[in-house]
C-alpha cells in the first residue's frame, strides 16, 4: 500500500488550533480527548489513538483512548482477555519486545508490519498481532526532563504511518503534555490542600486522647480521604525484631494483641522512610510473593516468604493485594509502623507514601504524649506510694518505740530503705530473712515487721539458735513430751507452739545443726511438726522471721547449711547496713541512748562534747549499734551527770583521731602480736600523751588511777610519779 502524502501545513495548523481550543476548555485531557483525537486524525490516519502512563517499576497502563470501539478497547485493555473484576490492565517492560519498547525512550517507534517486525513470544506483541493491527506509532511524552509516558496510534493497515506523521504529531504531543503537566500541578495543589485539611482533622483527633486505640477508627476515616484502604493497623515489634504485635486495627473483627513473625529480610525494612508493596501474590499454601516499590540498591524488588497458618488466615480473609507501611519511632528508634492495605493492587505510590509518613509522625507524637502521661502517672503513683510507705514506717517505728524497748532509729537512706523493704513485706505472711553484721538491729527490724503485720496482736517469740546445744535447741523449738529424754519430767510446748498466731523469730539461724535444719524444713514446707518423743502431728500456725550474720550461701558451699532450707527462709531478704555505712545516724542514736540510759540509772548526763561526737562518727564500730549503746552506757556511768568527754569512752573509741591528718602519717609501729603487748603499747601511748600524769592517762584509757597503776606494774613500766 502506498503511504499517504504528507499533510499540508494548513491541516496541521487547523489541528493545532482545534487541540488548543479543546485544551483551553478543560485541564483534564480525558474530558476532551475525543476532540483532540478528531483533530489529530486530520494530520495522521489511525484506527485508535491513546496515551499511556509510566508507573514505578517500569510498568505502563493506557489512561485514555479514542477511535473505533475494538481498537479503543485494545488500547485500554478492556478486551475479553482482562481478568474478572479488573478495570484496567498494567503491563511490565518484560511484556514488550525491544522493538516495541526500546531501552532509549526519546525517539519515535514506527512499526510498518507487526507480523514481520514484532516478536509474538512477548505478551503485548502477540496480542497486537492477534488483534489484527499492522501499523504502530509511538511518540514519547515528557516534561522538564521527566518521562510521563507515550502517545500511541494503531491501524489495521500496514505502513500506515511515516516519520513525517511523527514530526507533525510531536507538536500536538507537546501541547497535550503541557496540558497534562498543568493538570498534574493543579491536581497536586488540590491534593496538598486536601492533605493539609486531613492533617488538620487528624491533630485534634489524636491530641484529645491518651490511648490511640480509642480514636483509631477516626484516624482511619480521616486518612482514607488521601490513602484509600480496606485495612489499617498499628503494630509494634519485639526487641529482636522477630515478631510484630498488632496494637490497634480497623477493617477487621480480629482481636488486638495478635502476633505475627517477621522474616529476616523484613527486619531492615522498618528503617526505610516507607515500605510499599504494589501487589501480594499467593503462590503456595503458605507462601506469598511480594512485588516491592523502592529505590534501595541491592534489595530485591520481588521477595517471597512463608507465613504461618495464623497469618495466612488473616491474609486470605482480608484479601490484601497492596500495602503501604510507614515507620513509627519513639525516642529516635523504630518500634513499629502503621499499615494501610487494600484489596486492589498497585494502589499506592510516592504521594500516598508521603502522607502515610506524616500520619505516622502524628501517631508517634500521640504515642509519645501517651507514654509521657503514663510516666507522669507512674511517677505520681510512685511518689504517693513512697510517701505512704514513709508515713507507715514512721508510724510503725513510733508504735514499736512506745510498746517495746526496741527502737528503729535512723534517718540515713540505707536504714530507711531497709525499713521500707520491711514495711512492704510486713502485711504478707511471707518468710523473711534479715541479714547483717552482729549488732545491726536485726531483732529490731523483726519486731518492726511483726508490728506491721496482720499477726501484730499475736505473740512475738524469739529464739537464739547459737545459745543452745543441739538437743536443747530441738526441745526449745519443737517442745517435748514427758519422758522424751532424761530430765523431761513433764510435757512442755516449744517456741513454735508458743508463737501460734504470731511470729517466731529465729536469731542466728545459721548456727542450727543439720539435724534441726532438716526437721525445721518440714515446718516451713508442710506447716506441721511433732514434739520430741511425741507421735501426734501439730500444725504450725506461725510466721517465721529469721536472722543471721553469717554468709549462708558460703555455708551452703561448705556443707554447713541446707540449700533447700535457705531458699525457704530467704523468700524475702532484708539486708541491714553496718553502722559505719550510716554515719549520719550515729549522733542520733547516741543522743537517744544517752537519754534512755540516763533515765534508767537515775543520773542523766549533761550531753556529749564536740570531741566525743567527732570520735563517735570517726570510729568504725565493728560491734555496730550494740557496741555504740554499750559505749554510751559506760560513759553515762563514768561522767556522773556531767558532760561526756573522751576520757569516759572506751580506750579504742577514745583513741580514734577526730580528723584525718593532712600531713603524711609517720610509719606505722609494728602491730603487737599479743593482747598483752597491745595493752602495754596503749598504756605507753596514753602516758606519753598525758606527760606521765597517771591520773590524766587513766582518764584517757577509761580506767581508774588504781587500775592504771596495777597495769603499769604488770607490764614492768617505770613511770615517775606525777
DOKOLZA-992845 format. One line per 2 residues: their letters; for each residue y, z, x of C-alpha. Coordinates in Angstrom, 1 decimal, padded with zeros to 4 digits. Example, Ala and Ser with C-alpha at 12.3 -4.5 7.8 and 13.67 -1.06 7.14 Angstrom:
DOKOLZA-992845
as = -004.5 007.8 012.3; -001.1 007.1 013.7 .
***
This chain:
DOKOLZA-992845
xx = 000.0 000.0 000.0; 003.5 -000.9 001.3 .
xx = 005.6 002.1 001.7; 008.8 002.3 -000.3 .
xx = 012.1 001.3 001.2; 014.5 004.0 002.4 .
xx = 016.5 005.5 -000.3; 020.1 004.2 -000.4 .
xx = 022.8 006.7 000.6; 024.2 006.8 -002.9 .
xx = 020.9 008.1 -004.2; 020.8 010.8 -001.6 .
xx = 024.4 011.7 -002.4; 023.6 011.9 -006.1 .
xx = 020.5 014.0 -005.4; 022.5 016.4 -003.2 .
xx = 025.2 016.7 -005.9; 022.6 017.4 -008.5 .
xx = 020.9 020.0 -006.3; 024.2 021.7 -005.5 .
xx = 025.1 021.9 -009.2; 021.7 023.4 -010.1 .
xx = 022.0 026.0 -007.4; 025.6 026.8 -008.3 .
xx = 024.4 027.8 -011.8; 021.8 030.3 -010.6 .
xx = 021.0 032.1 -007.4; 017.3 032.2 -008.5 .
xx = 015.9 028.9 -007.3; 012.9 029.4 -009.6 .
xx = 015.1 029.1 -012.7; 016.4 025.6 -011.7 .
xx = 013.5 024.3 -009.7; 012.6 021.6 -012.3 .
xx = 016.2 020.2 -012.0; 016.0 020.4 -008.2 .
xx = 012.7 018.6 -008.3; 014.1 015.9 -010.5 .
xx = 017.0 015.3 -008.1; 014.5 015.2 -005.1 .
xx = 012.4 012.5 -007.0; 015.4 010.1 -006.7 .
xx = 015.1 010.4 -002.9; 011.3 010.5 -002.4 .
xx = 008.4 009.8 -004.8; 005.8 012.6 -005.4 .
xx = 003.4 013.9 -008.0; 004.4 017.6 -007.3 .
xx = 006.8 019.5 -005.1; 006.9 023.2 -004.4 .
xx = 008.0 026.0 -002.0; 005.6 028.2 -000.1 .
xx = 006.4 031.6 001.4; 005.1 033.0 004.6 .
xx = 003.7 036.5 004.3; 002.9 039.1 007.0 .
xx = -000.3 038.4 008.9; 000.0 034.6 009.0 .
xx = -000.6 034.2 005.3; 001.1 032.0 002.7 .
xx = 001.5 031.5 -001.0; 003.3 028.9 -003.2 .
xx = 006.1 030.7 -005.2; 007.4 027.8 -007.3 .
xx = 006.3 024.2 -008.1; 007.3 021.2 -010.3 .
xx = 005.6 017.9 -011.2; 002.7 016.9 -013.4 .
xx = 000.5 019.8 -014.6; -002.5 019.1 -012.5 .
xx = -000.5 018.8 -009.3; 001.6 021.8 -010.0 .
xx = -001.5 023.9 -010.8; -002.9 022.8 -007.5 .
xx = 000.2 023.9 -005.5; 000.4 027.3 -007.2 .
xx = -003.4 027.7 -007.0; -004.0 028.3 -010.7 .
xx = -006.9 025.9 -011.0; -010.5 026.7 -012.0 .
xx = -011.2 028.0 -008.5; -009.0 031.0 -009.0 .
xx = -010.8 034.4 -009.1; -010.8 036.0 -012.5 .
xx = -007.8 038.2 -013.2; -005.8 037.0 -010.2 .
xx = -002.4 035.5 -010.9; -001.7 033.8 -007.6 .
xx = -003.7 032.7 -004.5; -002.9 033.8 -001.0 .
xx = -004.2 031.8 002.0; -004.5 032.8 005.6 .
xx = -003.9 030.5 008.5; -007.6 030.2 009.0 .
xx = -007.8 028.3 005.7; -005.7 025.4 007.1 .
xx = -006.8 022.9 009.8; -004.4 022.5 012.8 .
xx = -003.4 019.1 011.3; -002.2 020.7 008.1 .
xx = -000.7 023.8 009.7; 000.1 023.2 013.3 .
xx = 001.0 026.1 015.6; 004.5 024.9 016.1 .
xx = 006.5 025.2 012.8; 009.8 023.4 013.4 .
xx = 008.8 019.8 012.5; 007.6 017.6 009.7 .
xx = 003.9 017.5 008.8; 003.2 014.0 007.4 .
xx = -000.3 013.0 006.2; -000.8 009.4 005.0 .
xx = -004.5 009.7 004.1; -006.1 013.2 003.6 .
xx = -009.7 011.9 003.6; -009.2 010.5 007.1 .
xx = -006.8 013.0 008.7; -007.9 016.3 007.3 .
xx = -010.9 018.5 008.1; -013.0 019.5 005.0 .
xx = -014.5 022.4 006.8; -011.2 024.2 006.2 .
xx = -010.6 025.5 002.7; -007.2 024.1 001.8 .
xx = -008.0 020.7 003.4; -011.2 020.5 001.4 .
xx = -009.6 021.4 -001.9; -006.8 018.9 -001.4 .
xx = -009.3 016.1 -000.7; -011.5 017.1 -003.7 .
xx = -008.4 017.2 -006.0; -007.7 013.6 -005.2 .
xx = -004.4 013.9 -003.2; -003.9 011.4 -000.4 .
xx = -000.4 011.9 000.9; 001.2 015.2 002.1 .
xx = 004.7 016.0 003.3; 005.8 019.4 004.6 .
xx = 009.3 020.5 005.7; 009.9 023.9 007.3 .
xx = 012.3 026.3 005.6; 014.1 028.9 007.7 .
xx = 017.5 030.6 008.1; 019.0 032.4 011.1 .
xx = 016.0 031.7 013.3; 013.6 033.3 010.9 .
xx = 010.9 031.1 009.2; 010.7 031.5 005.5 .
xx = 008.0 029.0 004.5; 008.0 025.3 003.7 .
xx = 008.9 022.7 001.1; 005.7 020.7 000.2 .
xx = 005.3 017.3 -001.5; 001.9 015.9 -002.6 .
xx = 001.0 012.4 -004.0; -002.2 010.8 -005.2 .
xx = -001.2 007.6 -003.4; -001.9 007.1 000.3 .
xx = 001.0 006.6 002.7; 003.5 007.6 000.1 .
xx = 005.9 009.5 002.4; 007.8 008.4 005.5 .
xx = 009.8 010.2 008.2; 013.0 008.9 006.5 .
xx = 012.0 010.7 003.4; 011.6 013.8 005.5 .
xx = 015.0 013.4 007.1; 016.7 012.9 003.7 .
xx = 014.9 015.8 002.1; 015.8 018.1 005.1 .
xx = 019.3 018.3 003.8; 018.0 019.3 000.4 .
xx = 015.7 021.8 002.0; 018.6 023.4 003.9 .
xx = 020.6 023.7 000.6; 017.5 025.3 -001.1 .
xx = 017.0 027.6 001.9; 020.7 028.6 001.7 .
xx = 020.3 029.4 -002.0; 017.1 031.4 -001.2 .
xx = 018.9 033.3 001.5; 021.8 034.2 -000.8 .
xx = 019.3 035.1 -003.4; 017.5 037.4 -001.0 .
xx = 020.7 039.0 000.2; 021.7 039.7 -003.4 .
xx = 018.2 041.0 -004.2; 018.3 043.2 -001.1 .
xx = 021.7 044.6 -002.2; 020.3 045.3 -005.7 .
xx = 017.2 046.8 -004.1; 019.3 049.1 -001.8 .
xx = 021.3 050.2 -004.8; 018.1 050.8 -006.7 .
xx = 016.6 052.8 -003.9; 019.7 054.9 -003.5 .
xx = 019.6 055.7 -007.2; 015.9 056.6 -006.9 .
xx = 016.6 058.9 -003.9; 019.4 060.5 -005.8 .
xx = 017.0 061.3 -008.6; 014.4 062.5 -006.1 .
xx = 016.6 065.1 -004.4; 017.2 067.4 -007.4 .
xx = 013.6 067.0 -008.5; 012.4 068.4 -005.1 .
xx = 015.1 071.0 -004.5; 014.6 072.6 -007.8 .
xx = 011.1 073.8 -007.0; 009.2 075.9 -004.4 .
xx = 006.0 074.0 -004.9; 005.8 070.3 -004.5 .
xx = 002.8 070.1 -006.8; 004.9 071.3 -009.7 .
xx = 007.0 068.1 -009.6; 004.5 065.6 -008.1 .
xx = 004.2 063.6 -011.3; 008.0 063.3 -011.4 .
xx = 008.1 062.2 -007.8; 005.5 059.5 -008.7 .
xx = 007.6 058.3 -011.6; 010.8 058.0 -009.5 .
xx = 009.0 056.3 -006.6; 007.3 053.8 -009.0 .
xx = 010.6 052.2 -009.6; 010.6 051.0 -006.0 .
xx = 006.9 051.2 -005.0; 004.6 050.2 -007.8 .
xx = 001.4 052.2 -007.6; -001.6 053.4 -009.6 .
xx = -002.4 056.4 -007.5; -000.1 058.7 -005.5 .
xx = -001.3 061.6 -003.2; -000.1 064.1 -000.7 .
xx = -002.7 065.1 001.9; -002.9 067.5 004.9 .
xx = -005.1 067.1 008.0; -007.0 069.9 009.6 .
xx = -006.2 070.9 013.1; -008.5 068.5 014.9 .
xx = -007.7 065.6 012.5; -011.3 065.1 011.4 .
xx = -010.7 065.7 007.7; -007.9 065.4 005.2 .
xx = -007.4 067.7 002.2; -005.7 066.4 -001.0 .
xx = -002.9 068.9 -001.7; -001.4 067.1 -004.7 .
xx = -002.0 063.8 -006.5; -001.1 061.8 -009.6 .
xx = -003.0 059.0 -011.2; -006.5 060.6 -011.4 .
xx = -008.0 063.7 -013.0; -009.9 064.6 -009.8 .
xx = -009.1 068.2 -008.8; -006.8 069.1 -005.9 .
xx = -008.2 070.5 -002.7; -010.9 067.9 -002.2 .
xx = -011.5 067.0 001.5; -012.5 063.6 002.9 .
xx = -013.5 062.7 006.5; -011.2 060.7 008.8 .
xx = -012.7 058.1 011.1; -011.9 058.3 014.9 .
xx = -009.9 055.1 014.6; -007.7 056.7 011.9 .
xx = -006.7 059.7 013.9; -004.0 057.7 015.7 .
xx = -002.6 056.3 012.5; -000.6 059.4 011.5 .
xx = 001.7 058.9 014.5; 002.8 055.4 013.2 .
xx = 006.0 055.1 011.1; 003.8 053.9 008.3 .
xx = 000.3 052.7 007.7; -000.2 049.6 005.4 .
xx = -003.4 048.2 004.2; -002.9 044.9 002.3 .
xx = -006.5 044.9 001.0; -009.6 047.1 000.8 .
xx = -012.8 045.1 000.6; -016.1 046.8 -000.2 .
xx = -018.7 045.2 002.0; -021.6 047.6 001.6 .
xx = -022.8 050.6 -000.4; -020.5 053.0 001.6 .
xx = -018.7 050.5 003.8; -015.1 049.3 003.4 .
xx = -013.3 046.6 005.3; -009.5 047.3 005.6 .
xx = -007.0 044.5 006.3; -004.1 046.1 008.0 .
xx = -000.5 045.1 008.4; 001.1 046.4 011.6 .
xx = 002.8 045.4 014.9; 000.8 047.7 017.2 .
xx = -000.7 045.6 020.1; -004.3 046.4 020.9 .
xx = -005.1 047.9 017.5; -007.3 045.7 015.2 .
xx = -005.8 044.3 012.1; -009.2 044.3 010.4 .
xx = -011.1 047.6 010.5; -014.4 048.5 008.9 .
xx = -015.7 052.1 008.4; -018.3 054.0 006.5 .
xx = -017.3 056.7 003.9; -019.4 059.5 002.4 .
xx = -020.6 059.3 -001.2; -017.8 061.6 -002.4 .
xx = -015.0 059.4 -001.0; -016.7 056.2 -002.2 .
xx = -017.0 057.6 -005.7; -013.2 058.2 -005.8 .
xx = -012.5 054.9 -004.1; -014.6 052.9 -006.6 .
xx = -013.3 054.9 -009.5; -009.7 054.2 -008.7 .
xx = -010.3 050.6 -007.7; -008.0 050.8 -004.7 .
xx = -007.0 047.4 -003.1; -003.8 048.1 -001.2 .
xx = -002.4 051.3 000.3; 000.8 052.4 001.9 .
xx = 000.9 055.7 003.8; 004.0 057.4 005.3 .
xx = 003.6 060.5 007.6; 004.7 064.0 006.7 .
xx = 006.0 066.0 009.7; 006.5 069.8 009.9 .
xx = 008.3 071.1 013.0; 008.1 067.7 014.6 .
xx = 004.3 067.4 014.2; 002.5 065.1 011.8 .
xx = 000.5 067.3 009.4; -000.4 064.8 006.8 .
xx = 001.0 062.0 004.7; 001.9 060.6 001.3 .
xx = -000.3 057.7 000.0; 000.7 055.0 -002.5 .
xx = -002.2 053.0 -003.7; -002.6 050.1 -006.1 .
xx = -005.4 048.1 -007.7; -003.6 044.9 -006.7 .
xx = -004.0 043.5 -003.2; -001.0 042.5 -001.0 .
xx = 001.4 044.6 -003.0; 003.3 046.4 -000.2 .
xx = 005.5 045.1 002.7; 008.1 046.4 005.0 .
xx = 010.7 047.1 002.3; 008.3 049.3 000.4 .
xx = 007.2 051.0 003.6; 010.8 051.8 004.5 .
xx = 011.3 053.5 001.1; 008.0 055.3 001.5 .
xx = 009.2 056.8 004.8; 012.3 058.1 003.0 .
xx = 010.3 059.6 000.3; 008.0 061.3 002.9 .
xx = 011.2 062.7 004.6; 012.3 064.2 001.4 .
xx = 008.9 065.6 000.7; 008.9 067.1 004.2 .
xx = 012.3 068.8 003.5; 010.9 070.2 000.3 .
xx = 007.8 071.5 002.1; 009.9 072.9 004.9 .
xx = 012.1 074.7 002.3; 008.9 075.9 000.6 .
xx = 007.5 077.2 003.8; 010.8 078.9 004.7 .
xx = 010.8 080.5 001.3; 007.3 081.7 001.8 .
xx = 008.0 083.0 005.3; 011.1 084.8 003.9 .
xx = 009.0 086.4 001.2; 006.3 087.3 003.6 .
xx = 008.9 088.9 005.9; 010.4 090.8 003.0 .
xx = 007.0 091.9 001.8; 006.0 092.9 005.3 .
xx = 009.3 094.9 005.7; 008.7 096.6 002.3 .
xx = 005.1 097.4 003.3; 006.3 098.7 006.7 .
xx = 009.0 100.9 005.0; 006.4 102.2 002.5 .
xx = 003.9 102.9 005.3; 006.6 104.6 007.4 .
xx = 007.6 106.7 004.4; 003.9 107.5 003.8 .
xx = 003.4 108.5 007.4; 006.4 110.9 007.3 .
xx = 005.3 112.5 004.1; 001.8 113.0 005.3 .
xx = 003.0 114.4 008.7; 005.2 116.9 006.8 .
xx = 002.3 117.8 004.5; 000.0 118.3 007.4 .
xx = 002.5 120.5 009.2; 003.1 122.6 006.1 .
xx = -000.6 123.1 005.4; -002.1 123.4 008.9 .
xx = -001.1 124.2 012.4; -001.9 120.6 013.4 .
xx = 001.4 118.7 013.7; 001.7 114.9 014.0 .
xx = 004.9 115.0 016.0; 006.3 111.9 017.8 .
xx = 008.8 109.1 017.5; 007.6 106.7 020.1 .
xx = 006.5 103.3 019.0; 002.9 103.7 020.3 .
xx = 002.4 107.0 018.5; 004.0 105.8 015.2 .
xx = 001.8 102.7 015.5; -001.3 104.9 015.8 .
xx = -000.3 106.9 012.7; 000.5 103.7 010.8 .
xx = -003.1 102.5 011.5; -004.4 105.8 010.4 .
xx = -002.4 105.6 007.2; -003.7 102.2 006.4 .
xx = -007.4 103.1 006.7; -006.9 106.6 005.2 .
xx = -007.2 105.6 001.5; -010.5 103.9 002.1 .
xx = -013.9 105.7 002.7; -014.4 103.7 006.0 .
xx = -015.8 105.4 009.0; -013.1 105.8 011.7 .
xx = -013.5 106.2 015.5; -010.5 107.8 017.2 .
xx = -010.4 107.2 020.9; -008.1 108.5 023.6 .
xx = -007.9 110.9 026.6; -008.6 114.6 026.2 .
xx = -005.7 116.4 024.6; -004.0 113.3 023.0 .
xx = -004.3 114.7 019.4; -007.5 113.2 018.1 .
xx = -008.1 116.1 015.7; -004.5 115.9 014.5 .
xx = -005.0 112.3 013.6; -008.3 113.0 011.9 .
xx = -006.6 115.7 009.7; -003.8 113.2 009.1 .
xx = -006.4 110.7 007.8; -008.1 113.4 005.7 .
xx = -004.8 114.4 004.1; -004.0 110.8 003.1 .
xx = -007.5 110.0 001.7; -009.0 110.4 -001.8 .
xx = -011.0 113.3 -000.3; -007.9 115.4 000.6 .
xx = -009.0 118.1 -001.9; -012.4 118.3 -000.2 .
xx = -013.2 120.3 002.9; -012.4 119.2 006.4 .
xx = -015.3 120.3 008.6; -015.1 119.8 012.4 .
xx = -018.0 119.9 014.9; -017.6 119.7 018.7 .
xx = -020.7 117.8 019.9; -020.1 118.8 023.5 .
xx = -020.0 122.5 022.9; -023.7 122.9 021.7 .
xx = -027.1 122.2 023.3; -029.2 119.5 021.6 .
xx = -031.4 121.7 019.3; -028.4 123.9 018.2 .
xx = -026.3 120.8 017.6; -029.0 119.3 015.4 .
xx = -029.2 122.5 013.5; -025.4 122.8 013.1 .
xx = -025.2 119.2 012.0; -028.2 118.9 009.6 .
xx = -028.9 122.6 008.8; -032.3 124.2 008.9 .
xx = -034.9 125.8 006.7; -036.3 129.3 007.1 .
xx = -038.8 129.3 010.0; -037.8 125.9 011.3 .
xx = -037.6 127.4 014.8; -037.7 130.8 016.5 .
xx = -034.8 132.9 015.1; -034.4 130.8 011.9 .
xx = -034.7 133.8 009.6; -033.1 132.1 006.7 .
xx = -032.2 128.7 005.4; -028.8 127.5 006.5 .
xx = -026.8 124.4 005.4; -025.4 122.2 008.1 .
xx = -022.0 120.7 008.6; -022.9 117.6 006.6 .
xx = -023.7 119.8 003.6; -020.6 121.9 004.1 .
xx = -018.4 118.8 004.2; -019.8 117.5 000.9 .
xx = -017.0 115.7 -001.0; -014.7 115.8 002.1 .
xx = -014.6 114.8 005.7; -016.9 115.5 008.6 .
xx = -015.1 115.3 011.9; -017.3 114.9 015.0 .
xx = -015.4 115.6 018.1; -016.7 114.3 021.5 .
xx = -019.3 112.3 019.6; -020.2 110.5 022.9 .
xx = -021.9 113.7 024.1; -024.6 113.5 021.3 .
xx = -028.1 113.4 022.7; -030.2 110.3 022.0 .
xx = -032.4 112.2 019.5; -029.5 113.4 017.5 .
xx = -027.9 109.9 017.6; -031.0 108.4 016.1 .
xx = -031.0 110.9 013.2; -027.3 110.7 012.6 .
xx = -027.5 106.9 012.5; -029.7 107.2 009.3 .
xx = -026.9 109.3 007.8; -024.5 106.5 008.2 .
xx = -026.9 103.8 007.2; -028.7 105.4 004.2 .
xx = -026.3 108.3 003.4; -029.3 110.7 003.4 .
xx = -030.9 113.3 005.7; -033.2 116.2 005.9 .
xx = -032.7 119.8 007.2; -034.7 120.8 010.3 .
xx = -038.1 122.0 009.1; -037.5 120.6 005.6 .
xx = -039.1 117.8 003.7; -036.5 117.4 000.9 .
xx = -034.1 114.4 001.3; -030.5 115.3 000.8 .
xx = -027.6 113.0 000.0; -024.7 112.8 002.5 .
xx = -021.5 112.7 000.4; -019.2 112.8 003.4 .
xx = -016.7 110.5 005.1; -017.3 110.5 008.9 .
xx = -014.4 110.6 011.4; -015.5 110.6 015.0 .
xx = -013.5 111.1 018.2; -014.3 110.6 021.9 .
xx = -012.6 110.5 025.3; -015.4 108.5 026.7 .
xx = -015.7 104.7 027.1; -018.6 104.3 024.6 .
xx = -019.0 100.6 025.5; -019.7 101.5 029.1 .
xx = -022.0 104.3 027.9; -023.9 101.7 025.9 .
xx = -024.4 099.6 029.0; -025.7 102.6 030.9 .
xx = -028.1 103.5 028.1; -026.3 106.7 027.2 .
xx = -025.2 105.7 023.7; -026.8 103.7 021.0 .
xx = -025.2 100.4 020.3; -026.0 100.4 016.6 .
xx = -024.5 103.8 016.2; -021.4 102.7 018.0 .
xx = -020.8 099.9 015.6; -021.4 102.2 012.6 .
xx = -018.8 104.6 013.9; -016.3 102.1 015.1 .
xx = -015.8 100.3 011.8; -012.1 101.0 012.3 .
xx = -010.9 102.1 015.7; -007.7 104.1 016.2 .
xx = -006.8 104.3 019.9; -004.3 107.1 020.8 .
xx = -001.8 106.7 023.6; -001.7 109.2 026.5 .
xx = 001.3 111.5 026.7; 002.6 109.7 029.8 .
xx = 002.7 106.5 027.8; 005.1 108.1 025.2 .
xx = 007.7 109.9 027.4; 010.3 109.8 024.6 .
xx = 008.1 112.3 022.7; 007.8 114.9 025.5 .
xx = 011.1 116.7 024.8; 010.5 116.6 021.0 .
xx = 007.0 118.2 021.5; 008.3 120.7 024.0 .
xx = 011.1 121.9 021.7; 008.6 122.2 018.8 .
xx = 006.1 124.2 020.9; 009.0 126.4 022.2 .
xx = 010.0 127.3 018.6; 006.4 127.7 017.3 .
xx = 005.2 129.9 020.2; 008.4 131.9 020.2 .
xx = 007.7 132.9 016.6; 004.1 133.8 017.3 .
xx = 004.9 136.0 020.4; 008.0 137.5 018.7 .
xx = 010.2 136.7 021.6; 011.6 133.1 021.3 .
xx = 013.0 131.5 024.4; 016.7 130.6 024.7 .
xx = 015.8 127.0 025.4; 014.9 124.5 028.2 .
xx = 017.1 123.9 031.2; 018.0 120.4 032.1 .
xx = 015.9 120.6 035.2; 012.9 121.6 033.2 .
xx = 013.5 118.7 030.8; 013.6 116.2 033.7 .
xx = 010.5 117.6 035.2; 008.6 117.6 031.9 .
xx = 009.4 113.9 031.4; 008.6 113.0 035.0 .
xx = 005.2 114.8 035.1; 002.1 112.6 034.5 .
xx = 000.4 115.0 032.1; -003.3 114.5 032.9 .
xx = -004.1 117.0 030.1; -001.8 115.3 027.7 .
xx = -000.3 117.3 024.7; -002.7 120.2 025.1 .
xx = -001.5 120.7 028.7; 002.1 120.5 027.6 .
xx = 001.6 123.1 024.9; -000.2 125.5 027.4 .
xx = 002.7 125.0 029.9; 005.3 125.8 027.2 .
xx = 003.3 128.9 026.1; 003.2 130.2 029.6 .
xx = 006.9 129.5 030.1; 007.8 131.3 026.9 .
xx = 005.9 134.4 028.0; 007.4 134.4 031.5 .
xx = 011.0 133.7 030.6; 011.1 136.9 028.4 .
xx = 013.6 135.4 025.9; 015.8 133.7 028.5 .
xx = 016.3 130.1 029.4; 013.1 128.3 030.6 .
xx = 013.6 127.2 034.2; 011.3 125.6 036.8 .
xx = 010.1 129.0 038.0; 008.5 129.6 034.6 .
xx = 006.5 126.3 034.8; 003.0 126.0 036.3 .
xx = 003.0 125.0 040.0; 002.1 121.4 039.6 .
xx = 004.8 120.7 037.0; 007.4 122.8 038.8 .
xx = 006.8 120.8 042.0; 007.4 117.5 040.2 .
xx = 010.6 115.8 041.5; 013.3 115.3 039.0 .
xx = 014.1 111.8 040.1; 012.6 109.2 042.4 .
xx = 014.3 109.4 045.8; 016.4 106.4 046.7 .
xx = 015.6 106.6 050.4; 012.2 105.6 051.7 .
xx = 009.9 108.6 051.4; 008.6 110.1 054.6 .
xx = 005.0 109.5 055.5; 002.7 111.5 053.2 .
xx = 001.0 114.5 054.5; -002.8 114.3 054.7 .
xx = -004.4 115.1 051.4; -006.0 118.6 051.6 .
xx = -009.8 118.3 051.5; -010.4 121.6 049.6 .
xx = -008.9 123.6 046.8; -008.1 126.5 049.3 .
xx = -006.4 124.0 051.6; -004.3 122.6 048.7 .
xx = -003.3 126.2 047.6; -002.3 127.0 051.2 .
xx = -000.2 123.8 051.5; 001.6 124.6 048.2 .
xx = 002.4 128.2 049.4; 003.8 126.9 052.7 .
xx = 006.0 124.3 050.9; 007.3 127.0 048.4 .
xx = 008.1 129.4 051.3; 009.9 126.6 053.2 .
xx = 012.0 125.7 050.1; 012.8 129.4 049.5 .
xx = 013.8 130.1 053.1; 010.9 132.5 053.4 .
xx = 012.2 134.5 050.5; 009.0 135.7 048.9 .
xx = 010.5 136.6 045.5; 012.0 133.1 045.2 .
xx = 008.9 131.4 046.5; 006.8 133.4 043.9 .
xx = 009.1 132.1 041.1; 008.7 128.5 042.3 .
xx = 004.9 128.9 042.2; 004.9 130.7 038.9 .
xx = 003.4 133.8 040.5; 004.4 137.5 040.8 .
xx = 005.5 138.7 044.2; 002.3 140.8 044.4 .
xx = 000.2 137.7 043.6; 002.0 135.7 046.3 .
xx = 001.6 138.5 048.9; -002.2 138.6 048.3 .
xx = -002.5 134.8 048.7; -000.4 134.9 051.9 .
xx = -002.8 137.4 053.3; -005.8 135.4 052.1 .
xx = -004.7 132.3 054.0; -003.6 134.3 057.1 .
xx = 000.1 133.2 056.9; 002.7 135.1 058.8 .
xx = 006.0 135.4 056.9; 008.9 137.6 057.9 .
xx = 009.9 139.9 055.1; 013.0 138.8 053.1 .
***
